[in-house]
Amino acid sequence: MTRQLENIHLFSIKGEYAFFDKNTFALSSLNELSFKVISMIQEGKSILEVSMQTGISVNDIENFVSHLDTKVSLGESMQEVGEKPTISRITLHISNDCNLRCKYCYASGGSYQTKRGLMSEQTAKQVVEFCIETFAKIENIVFFGGEPFLNPHIIEYVCEEFLRLYQAHIIDYLPNFGAITNGMLYSEKTIGLIERYFSFLTISIDGPKDINDLNRVDRFGKGSYEHIRQFISKVKVLPKLSLRYEATFTKQHMDMGYTHQKLKGFFLSEFGLEGDVVTEHNLEKKI
């Protein structure tokens, strides 16, 4: 804890918050969040602990404390912690449907055991408004489903709205846009959206054709590997796009002799990609 914070005395009366600096005799009001942050630091909590418990980024807390030190040493009122936090990631569930029927799918083929449908433009408009009103900055927006590219109109709408707000100087940042996709849809519109707006993409694929096509099948039971391979070849050449895979490890992988390491080696040699191998949730319980 800094010397200036050691000299600050906090008090609250009937829901009002303030501090008194014993060195400079400065008296300043606080909001509740600022009061809580200073209290936690004075109790000996680290900035990381304060960040985890309040939802404020470490960087914002450090800037706040630094600014507070300056203001208190000058005997002035401090700038309070902003009411709008920065958030690192927002995931938008824009499609409650999927064009695959993976046999291990926890989401019942993308429907989550509810009615299949797509996010409307009205809902997307409300989401963007909520984001702008609630957060000072959004670092990443991830489109998710089901399969998000079943709803390309909403992807374009959200990206264009943030771009419009940025160009109108209503916000001073642009989020990084990305998606988690099964790689089955690679129309000109889909590839165009990715090229125009996206910074990152995660592709679901379980390994070579023999193991991938055991579980990752469409509604007619046909495998998805060849479609995914073509999708990867199209997006891999796009500039400024960070591309990763996510593979689901199942009992079939074990039965066929595929290990996590073997899968990682395959993706690196076949596609030049790095990513994650996650254990299918039912198998994980048995292990």
DOKE-373911 format. One record per residue (C-alpha): residue number from 1; x, y, z. Coordinates in nm, 3 decimals. Each point is the difference from the previous one (the first is absolute). Layout:
N
{atom NUM,{X,Y,Z}},
...
REM end
This chain:
287
{atom 1,{0.000,0.000,0.000}},
{atom 2,{0.132,0.347,-0.089}},
{atom 3,{0.082,0.265,0.257}},
{atom 4,{-0.287,0.222,-0.117}},
{atom 5,{-0.256,-0.278,0.043}},
{atom 6,{0.129,-0.063,0.350}},
{atom 7,{-0.086,0.360,0.086}},
{atom 8,{-0.357,-0.020,-0.130}},
{atom 9,{-0.285,-0.044,0.246}},
{atom 10,{-0.324,-0.136,-0.150}},
{atom 11,{-0.346,0.051,0.143}},
{atom 12,{-0.360,-0.038,-0.106}},
{atom 13,{-0.321,0.154,0.133}},
{atom 14,{-0.351,-0.100,-0.113}},
{atom 15,{0.116,-0.138,-0.332}},
{atom 16,{0.237,0.287,-0.077}},
{atom 17,{0.373,-0.071,-0.034}},
{atom 18,{0.304,0.224,0.053}},
{atom 19,{0.367,0.004,0.094}},
{atom 20,{0.216,0.231,0.209}},
{atom 21,{0.372,0.039,-0.066}},
{atom 22,{0.177,0.047,0.333}},
{atom 23,{0.301,0.171,-0.160}},
{atom 24,{-0.170,0.260,-0.214}},
{atom 25,{-0.337,0.023,0.182}},
{atom 26,{-0.170,-0.062,-0.335}},
{atom 27,{-0.361,-0.121,0.026}},
{atom 28,{-0.152,-0.160,-0.312}},
{atom 29,{-0.312,-0.195,-0.080}},
{atom 30,{0.014,-0.348,-0.156}},
{atom 31,{-0.232,-0.232,-0.180}},
{atom 32,{-0.063,-0.340,0.156}},
{atom 33,{0.228,-0.185,-0.242}},
{atom 34,{0.294,0.233,0.067}},
{atom 35,{-0.058,-0.039,0.373}},
{atom 36,{0.003,-0.379,-0.033}},
{atom 37,{0.322,-0.005,-0.204}},
{atom 38,{0.192,0.217,0.247}},
{atom 39,{-0.136,-0.200,0.294}},
{atom 40,{0.115,-0.331,-0.147}},
{atom 41,{0.350,0.132,-0.074}},
{atom 42,{0.028,0.141,0.350}},
{atom 43,{-0.102,-0.343,0.136}},
{atom 44,{0.308,-0.144,-0.169}},
{atom 45,{-0.159,-0.156,-0.307}},
{atom 46,{0.208,-0.002,-0.317}},
{atom 47,{-0.112,0.189,-0.309}},
{atom 48,{-0.063,-0.337,-0.168}},
{atom 49,{-0.229,-0.106,0.284}},
{atom 50,{-0.185,0.333,-0.018}},
{atom 51,{-0.038,-0.044,-0.376}},
{atom 52,{-0.144,-0.350,0.034}},
{atom 53,{-0.248,0.104,0.269}},
{atom 54,{-0.119,0.324,-0.159}},
{atom 55,{0.019,-0.080,-0.371}},
{atom 56,{0.221,0.303,-0.066}},
{atom 57,{0.308,-0.064,-0.212}},
{atom 58,{0.343,0.000,0.167}},
{atom 59,{0.109,0.279,-0.233}},
{atom 60,{-0.296,0.220,0.098}},
{atom 61,{0.067,-0.054,0.372}},
{atom 62,{0.369,0.083,-0.040}},
{atom 63,{-0.085,0.318,-0.193}},
{atom 64,{-0.259,0.090,0.262}},
{atom 65,{0.245,-0.044,0.289}},
{atom 66,{0.268,0.196,-0.184}},
{atom 67,{-0.245,0.282,-0.070}},
{atom 68,{-0.122,-0.006,0.359}},
{atom 69,{0.355,0.033,0.132}},
{atom 70,{0.056,0.311,-0.212}},
{atom 71,{-0.326,0.162,0.097}},
{atom 72,{0.037,-0.068,0.371}},
{atom 73,{0.356,0.127,0.011}},
{atom 74,{-0.123,0.325,-0.157}},
{atom 75,{-0.294,0.019,0.238}},
{atom 76,{-0.253,-0.027,-0.283}},
{atom 77,{-0.303,-0.216,-0.059}},
{atom 78,{0.077,-0.327,-0.173}},
{atom 79,{-0.157,-0.139,-0.314}},
{atom 80,{-0.225,-0.288,0.097}},
{atom 81,{0.015,-0.347,-0.146}},
{atom 82,{-0.208,0.007,-0.318}},
{atom 83,{-0.349,-0.141,0.014}},
{atom 84,{0.058,-0.167,-0.337}},
{atom 85,{0.252,-0.286,0.011}},
{atom 86,{0.203,-0.143,-0.286}},
{atom 87,{-0.096,-0.356,-0.091}},
{atom 88,{0.234,-0.235,-0.183}},
{atom 89,{-0.260,-0.215,-0.176}},
{atom 90,{-0.370,-0.009,-0.081}},
{atom 91,{-0.144,-0.314,-0.158}},
{atom 92,{-0.312,0.054,-0.211}},
{atom 93,{-0.223,-0.304,-0.043}},
{atom 94,{-0.146,0.094,-0.338}},
{atom 95,{-0.114,-0.344,-0.121}},
{atom 96,{-0.201,-0.252,0.197}},
{atom 97,{0.044,-0.249,-0.284}},
{atom 98,{0.277,-0.196,-0.171}},
{atom 99,{0.054,-0.172,-0.333}},
{atom 100,{0.186,-0.289,0.169}},
{atom 101,{-0.125,-0.266,0.238}},
{atom 102,{0.319,-0.099,0.181}},
{atom 103,{-0.066,-0.318,0.196}},
{atom 104,{0.150,0.134,0.322}},
{atom 105,{-0.160,0.346,-0.024}},
{atom 106,{-0.095,0.136,0.342}},
{atom 107,{-0.225,0.259,-0.167}},
{atom 108,{-0.245,-0.241,-0.168}},
{atom 109,{0.113,0.085,-0.351}},
{atom 110,{0.032,0.370,0.077}},
{atom 111,{-0.353,0.046,0.138}},
{atom 112,{0.083,-0.043,0.369}},
{atom 113,{-0.325,-0.197,0.030}},
{atom 114,{-0.204,0.307,-0.091}},
{atom 115,{-0.157,0.135,-0.317}},
{atom 116,{0.241,0.042,-0.289}},
{atom 117,{0.038,0.355,-0.121}},
{atom 118,{0.229,0.292,-0.085}},
{atom 119,{0.062,0.330,0.179}},
{atom 120,{-0.209,0.278,-0.153}},
{atom 121,{0.127,0.342,-0.103}},
{atom 122,{-0.210,0.160,0.274}},
{atom 123,{0.168,-0.215,0.264}},
{atom 124,{0.341,0.071,-0.150}},
{atom 125,{-0.074,0.373,0.015}},
{atom 126,{-0.089,-0.031,0.369}},
{atom 127,{0.321,-0.198,0.063}},
{atom 128,{0.218,0.269,-0.160}},
{atom 129,{-0.178,0.274,0.194}},
{atom 130,{0.048,-0.194,0.325}},
{atom 131,{0.370,-0.048,-0.074}},
{atom 132,{0.060,0.368,-0.070}},
{atom 133,{-0.194,0.112,0.308}},
{atom 134,{0.161,-0.254,0.234}},
{atom 135,{0.367,-0.022,-0.097}},
{atom 136,{0.270,0.260,-0.058}},
{atom 137,{0.174,-0.239,-0.238}},
{atom 138,{-0.062,-0.349,-0.140}},
{atom 139,{0.320,-0.169,-0.114}},
{atom 140,{-0.146,-0.306,-0.177}},
{atom 141,{-0.342,-0.103,-0.131}},
{atom 142,{-0.048,-0.369,-0.082}},
{atom 143,{-0.291,-0.121,-0.213}},
{atom 144,{-0.124,-0.336,0.125}},
{atom 145,{-0.275,-0.257,-0.051}},
{atom 146,{-0.101,-0.265,-0.101}},
{atom 147,{0.171,0.106,-0.317}},
{atom 148,{0.034,0.382,-0.016}},
{atom 149,{0.044,0.015,-0.377}},
{atom 150,{-0.359,-0.119,-0.039}},
{atom 151,{-0.075,0.362,0.092}},
{atom 152,{0.241,0.208,-0.213}},
{atom 153,{-0.236,0.298,-0.009}},
{atom 154,{0.035,0.054,0.375}},
{atom 155,{0.377,-0.040,-0.012}},
{atom 156,{0.014,0.274,-0.261}},
{atom 157,{-0.250,0.217,0.188}},
{atom 158,{0.191,-0.011,0.331}},
{atom 159,{0.337,0.065,-0.165}},
{atom 160,{-0.141,0.289,-0.205}},
{atom 161,{-0.168,0.153,0.305}},
{atom 162,{0.324,0.010,0.195}},
{atom 163,{0.179,0.141,-0.304}},
{atom 164,{-0.267,0.269,-0.040}},
{atom 165,{0.022,0.097,0.368}},
{atom 166,{0.378,0.017,-0.024}},
{atom 167,{-0.002,0.217,-0.313}},
{atom 168,{-0.257,0.229,0.164}},
{atom 169,{0.236,0.037,0.302}},
{atom 170,{-0.265,-0.143,0.234}},
{atom 171,{0.254,-0.264,0.105}},
{atom 172,{0.378,0.032,-0.025}},
{atom 173,{0.079,-0.367,-0.069}},
{atom 174,{-0.091,-0.289,-0.229}},
{atom 175,{-0.033,-0.348,0.150}},
{atom 176,{0.183,-0.296,-0.151}},
{atom 177,{-0.264,-0.220,-0.162}},
{atom 178,{0.016,-0.378,-0.027}},
{atom 179,{-0.205,-0.318,0.004}},
{atom 180,{-0.003,-0.365,0.097}},
{atom 181,{-0.114,-0.194,-0.307}},
{atom 182,{-0.031,-0.354,-0.132}},
{atom 183,{0.149,0.108,-0.333}},
{atom 184,{-0.284,-0.138,-0.209}},
{atom 185,{-0.113,0.327,-0.154}},
{atom 186,{0.241,0.169,-0.238}},
{atom 187,{-0.210,0.201,-0.241}},
{atom 188,{0.138,0.322,-0.145}},
{atom 189,{-0.205,0.193,0.257}},
{atom 190,{0.145,-0.197,0.291}},
{atom 191,{0.359,0.037,-0.118}},
{atom 192,{-0.063,0.368,-0.075}},
{atom 193,{-0.126,0.064,0.354}},
{atom 194,{0.305,-0.170,0.149}},
{atom 195,{0.241,0.191,-0.222}},
{atom 196,{-0.170,0.334,0.060}},
{atom 197,{-0.057,-0.009,0.375}},
{atom 198,{0.163,-0.292,0.180}},
{atom 199,{0.324,-0.009,0.197}},
{atom 200,{-0.026,-0.361,0.124}},
{atom 201,{-0.179,-0.324,-0.071}},
{atom 202,{-0.024,-0.335,0.178}},
{atom 203,{-0.092,-0.301,-0.214}},
{atom 204,{-0.146,-0.317,0.152}},
{atom 205,{0.164,-0.310,-0.146}},
{atom 206,{0.083,-0.326,0.178}},
{atom 207,{0.299,-0.127,-0.197}},
{atom 208,{0.060,-0.194,-0.324}},
{atom 209,{-0.294,-0.105,-0.214}},
{atom 210,{-0.039,-0.346,0.154}},
{atom 211,{-0.051,0.128,0.354}},
{atom 212,{-0.165,0.335,-0.080}},
{atom 213,{-0.273,-0.158,-0.210}},
{atom 214,{-0.098,-0.249,0.269}},
{atom 215,{-0.162,0.272,0.208}},
{atom 216,{-0.011,0.327,-0.190}},
{atom 217,{-0.281,-0.082,-0.243}},
{atom 218,{-0.284,0.191,-0.162}},
{atom 219,{-0.372,-0.072,0.031}},
{atom 220,{0.034,-0.280,-0.253}},
{atom 221,{0.292,-0.166,0.176}},
{atom 222,{0.261,0.118,-0.250}},
{atom 223,{0.347,0.098,0.122}},
{atom 224,{0.123,0.359,0.007}},
{atom 225,{0.377,-0.034,-0.045}},
{atom 226,{0.026,0.090,-0.370}},
{atom 227,{-0.215,0.310,0.047}},
{atom 228,{0.210,0.112,0.298}},
{atom 229,{0.322,-0.061,-0.194}},
{atom 230,{-0.122,0.223,-0.283}},
{atom 231,{-0.113,0.266,0.244}},
{atom 232,{0.342,0.008,0.166}},
{atom 233,{0.172,0.032,-0.335}},
{atom 234,{-0.216,0.304,-0.085}},
{atom 235,{0.037,0.191,0.327}},
{atom 236,{0.361,-0.088,0.072}},
{atom 237,{0.120,0.233,-0.276}},
{atom 238,{-0.194,0.299,0.134}},
{atom 239,{0.227,0.274,0.139}},
{atom 240,{-0.008,0.100,0.366}},
{atom 241,{-0.215,-0.300,0.099}},
{atom 242,{0.106,-0.206,0.301}},
{atom 243,{-0.115,-0.357,-0.063}},
{atom 244,{-0.025,-0.279,0.257}},
{atom 245,{-0.167,-0.340,0.030}},
{atom 246,{-0.191,-0.164,0.282}},
{atom 247,{-0.021,-0.379,0.002}},
{atom 248,{-0.225,-0.205,0.226}},
{atom 249,{0.175,-0.310,0.135}},
{atom 250,{-0.233,-0.302,0.032}},
{atom 251,{0.005,-0.370,0.083}},
{atom 252,{0.028,-0.067,-0.374}},
{atom 253,{0.330,0.187,-0.004}},
{atom 254,{0.129,-0.226,0.275}},
{atom 255,{-0.125,-0.315,-0.175}},
{atom 256,{0.170,0.104,-0.325}},
{atom 257,{0.331,0.087,0.166}},
{atom 258,{-0.024,0.379,-0.028}},
{atom 259,{0.159,0.189,0.288}},
{atom 260,{-0.016,0.373,0.069}},
{atom 261,{0.359,0.033,-0.118}},
{atom 262,{-0.064,-0.198,-0.318}},
{atom 263,{-0.294,0.226,-0.086}},
{atom 264,{0.207,0.314,0.060}},
{atom 265,{0.268,-0.139,-0.230}},
{atom 266,{-0.256,-0.070,-0.271}},
{atom 267,{-0.148,0.350,0.004}},
{atom 268,{0.343,0.157,-0.010}},
{atom 269,{0.126,-0.210,-0.290}},
{atom 270,{-0.325,-0.010,-0.201}},
{atom 271,{-0.123,0.358,0.046}},
{atom 272,{0.281,0.185,0.177}},
{atom 273,{-0.239,0.079,0.283}},
{atom 274,{0.021,0.004,0.377}},
{atom 275,{-0.297,-0.031,0.229}},
{atom 276,{-0.161,-0.193,0.282}},
{atom 277,{-0.100,-0.361,0.057}},
{atom 278,{-0.281,-0.019,0.254}},
{atom 279,{-0.136,-0.317,0.158}},
{atom 280,{-0.363,-0.086,-0.073}},
{atom 281,{-0.195,0.068,0.319}},
{atom 282,{-0.134,-0.352,0.056}},
{atom 283,{0.343,-0.155,-0.055}},
{atom 284,{0.155,0.244,0.242}},
{atom 285,{-0.226,-0.122,0.280}},
{atom 286,{0.104,-0.362,-0.062}},
{atom 287,{0.370,0.089,-0.005}},
REM end
